[in-house]
């Protein structure tokens, strides 16, 4: 199975929708996805993800299924004391790098920048939920990896439209990469596509692989390319 994680188009965060530019990005993304063999479309419940997914839904003639837990993560202080950059994880990982801290530390939750940051709770909620979702397709987490309970003649392909933060949390868990490292590694742009492939054969646990990371070729060649680390 292949899961395509796709970030929403350029948003109007206040209205929770995508802008006119975001709509064009979504249309360009839909054209890019036409030949991927997508069988199911899933999306965060938030408007900007649903609206981005609609463009692909119309092109492929597939309904949009909602995945509630993939709505955007939040951040901030859990004890009322100030946290660096109000807890913004992408700003935090930049600061950690400046201080030569290990972004790949498995104990990142104990880091001073995260131990009182509410983003930890959001990540901790997403990790078991993404495993529950993958199990419905026959990929069962056992320890660090996934056992395959179903045989696929060809890779089933699923599209999941969501957000930079929730995608980083989900993909980091799937690949056993800490959340701060994923934030630093993938500054996911609007409608950027990241593809994770699971083994299609029934059998013992294996580690999924990343086929493509933050692919924005469908918008980079036009005038609608814009990145924002959020």
Backbone torsions as a table, in degrees:
resi	resn	phi	psi	omega
1	UNK	NA	145.3	175.0
2	UNK	-118.2	133.3	175.3
3	UNK	-114.4	121.9	178.5
4	UNK	-98.8	109.1	175.9
5	UNK	-86.7	121.8	-175.3
6	UNK	-126.7	125.3	177.1
7	UNK	-78.5	153.1	178.2
8	UNK	-64.4	165.0	175.8
9	UNK	-74.5	175.5	-179.0
10	UNK	-51.9	125.4	-171.8
11	UNK	-104.8	161.9	158.7
12	UNK	-104.7	99.9	-173.9
13	UNK	-64.0	-35.5	-178.2
14	UNK	-64.0	-39.6	-178.6
15	UNK	-94.8	-4.8	-177.6
16	UNK	51.1	56.7	175.7
17	UNK	-145.7	-178.3	174.7
18	UNK	-105.6	151.7	-178.8
19	UNK	-76.4	178.1	175.7
20	UNK	-61.2	-39.0	175.2
21	UNK	-64.1	-40.9	178.0
22	UNK	-60.7	-36.0	178.3
23	UNK	-65.6	-39.4	177.3
24	UNK	-66.7	-41.9	176.5
25	UNK	-59.3	-42.2	-179.9
26	UNK	-63.3	-39.3	178.3
27	UNK	-66.9	-40.8	177.9
28	UNK	-65.9	-37.7	177.4
29	UNK	-64.0	-42.2	179.2
30	UNK	-59.8	-42.2	177.8
31	UNK	-63.7	-39.9	178.9
32	UNK	-63.1	-32.4	-175.1
33	UNK	-87.8	-5.6	-173.6
34	UNK	-57.1	-35.9	-174.3
35	UNK	-100.9	16.0	-178.7
36	UNK	-85.4	-8.2	-179.5
37	UNK	72.4	32.2	-177.7
38	UNK	-65.9	131.9	-179.2
39	UNK	-106.9	-25.8	179.8
40	UNK	-140.8	146.2	176.0
41	UNK	-119.6	125.2	177.0
42	UNK	-120.6	155.3	179.8
43	UNK	-154.0	151.4	168.5
44	UNK	-56.1	153.8	178.7
45	UNK	-73.8	-12.1	-176.9
46	UNK	-71.4	148.9	-172.9
47	UNK	-57.6	-41.9	-175.7
48	UNK	-66.5	-31.6	176.8
49	UNK	-77.3	-42.4	179.4
50	UNK	-61.7	-42.7	-177.9
51	UNK	-68.2	-36.1	176.6
52	UNK	-66.6	-41.4	-179.8
53	UNK	-65.9	-28.9	-177.7
54	UNK	-58.2	-36.9	-179.1
55	UNK	-61.9	-43.2	178.4
56	UNK	-71.4	-36.8	177.7
57	UNK	-58.4	-43.0	-179.5
58	UNK	-67.8	-41.7	-178.2
59	UNK	-66.5	-40.8	-175.1
60	UNK	-93.6	-12.5	-178.6
61	UNK	69.6	33.2	-179.2
62	UNK	-115.4	144.3	177.7
63	UNK	-74.2	160.7	176.6
64	UNK	-99.3	123.5	174.8
65	UNK	-98.7	139.2	-175.1
66	UNK	-96.8	134.4	177.9
67	UNK	-116.5	94.4	-168.8
68	UNK	-55.9	-40.5	-172.5
69	UNK	-72.9	-9.6	-178.5
70	UNK	-89.8	12.1	173.0
71	UNK	-65.5	163.5	-171.1
72	UNK	-62.0	146.4	177.8
73	UNK	-76.4	163.7	174.2
74	UNK	-120.7	173.8	179.1
75	UNK	-154.9	165.0	-179.1
76	UNK	147.1	177.5	-177.7
77	UNK	-75.5	139.1	176.4
78	UNK	-97.6	-11.0	-177.0
79	UNK	-121.5	8.9	178.8
80	UNK	84.3	-8.2	178.7
81	UNK	-88.6	147.5	-178.9
82	UNK	-59.7	141.1	173.4
83	UNK	-121.1	152.9	-175.6
84	UNK	-54.7	130.4	176.2
85	UNK	51.6	35.4	-178.6
86	UNK	58.2	20.8	178.2
87	UNK	87.5	5.4	-178.1
88	UNK	-60.0	112.2	-170.8
89	UNK	-63.5	-33.8	-178.7
90	UNK	-71.6	-35.8	174.2
91	UNK	-68.4	-36.5	179.3
92	UNK	-63.5	-45.5	-177.4
93	UNK	-66.3	-32.3	174.9
94	UNK	-63.9	-41.5	178.7
95	UNK	-67.3	-39.7	177.3
96	UNK	-60.3	-40.8	178.2
97	UNK	-65.0	-40.1	178.8
98	UNK	-61.7	-31.2	179.9
99	UNK	-92.0	6.5	178.7
100	UNK	61.2	33.9	174.8
101	UNK	-81.0	155.6	-177.3
102	UNK	-82.5	106.9	179.3
103	UNK	-72.3	-13.2	-178.9
104	UNK	-100.6	16.8	-178.7
105	UNK	-71.6	120.4	179.7
106	UNK	-64.6	-19.3	178.0
107	UNK	-95.7	33.8	-175.6
108	UNK	-59.9	-25.6	-179.9
109	UNK	-63.9	-22.8	179.7
110	UNK	-89.3	-5.5	178.6
111	UNK	-61.5	141.3	-178.9
112	UNK	-53.8	-29.3	-179.5
113	UNK	-78.2	-15.4	-175.6
114	UNK	-118.7	-21.5	-171.0
115	UNK	-64.4	-23.8	174.8
116	UNK	-119.0	29.5	-178.2
117	UNK	-107.4	126.4	-176.4
118	UNK	-65.4	-13.6	178.5
119	UNK	-60.5	-28.6	-180.0
120	UNK	-59.6	-43.9	179.6
121	UNK	-62.5	-36.8	178.3
122	UNK	-66.5	-43.6	178.2
123	UNK	-63.3	-43.0	-179.0
124	UNK	-65.2	-25.1	176.3
125	UNK	-77.0	-39.6	-176.1
126	UNK	-70.1	-38.5	-172.1
127	UNK	-57.9	-52.4	178.4
128	UNK	-69.5	-28.6	-179.4
129	UNK	-68.8	-37.9	178.7
130	UNK	-67.2	-32.6	176.0
131	UNK	-67.2	-40.1	178.0
132	UNK	-62.0	-41.2	179.9
133	UNK	-65.7	-45.7	179.8
134	UNK	-63.7	-32.3	179.7
135	UNK	-63.7	-28.4	178.1
136	UNK	-67.4	-17.8	177.4
137	UNK	-99.4	2.1	177.4
138	UNK	98.9	11.3	179.5
139	UNK	-110.7	106.2	-171.3
140	UNK	-106.5	123.0	-178.7
141	UNK	-73.9	128.5	174.0
142	UNK	-129.9	100.7	-175.6
143	UNK	73.3	-115.6	-176.4
144	UNK	-96.0	-11.4	-170.6
145	UNK	-130.7	-178.0	-174.1
146	UNK	-118.5	126.2	173.5
147	UNK	-88.4	141.6	-174.8
148	UNK	-102.6	118.3	-175.8
149	UNK	-100.6	-3.5	-179.5
150	UNK	-132.8	146.2	176.4
151	UNK	-95.8	135.2	175.8
152	UNK	-117.6	127.2	176.9
153	UNK	-64.6	-42.7	173.4
154	UNK	-132.7	159.9	-176.7
155	UNK	-67.5	120.6	168.5
156	UNK	-67.3	139.6	-178.7
157	UNK	-119.8	127.0	-177.9
158	UNK	-118.9	135.0	175.0
159	UNK	-104.5	132.1	179.3
160	UNK	-127.3	110.3	-180.0
161	UNK	-93.5	122.1	-179.2
162	UNK	-151.5	-128.4	-168.5
163	UNK	-137.4	164.4	-178.5
164	UNK	-61.4	-44.3	-176.2
165	UNK	-73.3	-47.8	-179.3
166	UNK	-66.3	-34.4	176.9
167	UNK	-66.7	-42.0	178.9
168	UNK	-61.6	-41.4	179.5
169	UNK	-65.3	-45.7	-178.2
170	UNK	-67.2	-48.1	-177.9
171	UNK	-67.7	-37.1	177.4
172	UNK	-60.3	-42.5	178.8
173	UNK	-65.1	-45.5	-179.1
174	UNK	-58.9	-39.7	-175.0
175	UNK	-96.7	2.5	-178.4
176	UNK	60.4	41.9	176.3
177	UNK	-117.1	130.5	-176.9
178	UNK	-59.3	147.9	-178.1
179	UNK	-53.5	-46.8	178.9
180	UNK	-58.7	-38.6	-179.9
181	UNK	-64.7	-40.6	179.2
182	UNK	-66.0	-37.4	177.7
183	UNK	-62.2	-40.9	-179.3
184	UNK	-74.4	-35.2	-175.0
185	UNK	-73.4	-42.7	-174.8
186	UNK	-119.9	96.1	171.1
187	UNK	-83.7	81.9	-168.7
188	UNK	-66.8	124.9	-179.5
189	UNK	-88.3	170.9	-178.3
190	UNK	-62.4	125.3	-175.2
191	UNK	63.0	19.3	173.3
192	UNK	-64.9	140.7	-175.0
193	UNK	-113.0	127.8	174.2
194	UNK	-123.0	126.5	-174.8
195	UNK	-111.2	125.7	175.4
196	UNK	-115.4	128.8	-176.7
197	UNK	-112.1	129.6	174.5
198	UNK	-99.2	155.4	178.0
199	UNK	-63.0	133.8	-177.4
200	UNK	-86.8	-5.4	-178.4
201	UNK	-95.0	142.1	174.9
202	UNK	-66.0	138.7	179.0
203	UNK	158.3	-162.6	-173.9
204	UNK	-70.6	175.0	-175.7
205	UNK	-64.3	140.3	171.3
206	UNK	-141.2	165.1	177.7
207	UNK	-91.5	125.9	175.1
208	UNK	-60.6	158.2	179.6
209	UNK	-120.4	153.9	177.3
210	UNK	-94.1	117.3	178.4
211	UNK	-79.9	-46.0	-176.1
212	UNK	-140.0	139.9	177.8
213	UNK	-120.9	121.3	174.4
214	UNK	52.6	52.5	-179.3
215	UNK	-78.9	112.3	178.5
216	UNK	-119.6	26.8	-176.6
217	UNK	-60.3	-28.8	-177.7
218	UNK	-68.5	-19.2	178.0
219	UNK	-116.1	-18.2	-177.0
220	UNK	-65.9	-28.9	-177.3
221	UNK	-82.7	-9.5	178.9
222	UNK	-107.4	-167.7	-177.5
223	UNK	-94.1	7.0	-174.7
224	UNK	-105.0	21.0	178.3
225	UNK	-85.4	124.7	177.4
226	UNK	-157.1	136.3	-179.6
227	UNK	-112.0	146.6	174.4
228	UNK	-148.5	127.9	-175.6
229	UNK	-84.3	73.6	178.0
230	UNK	-156.9	NA	NA
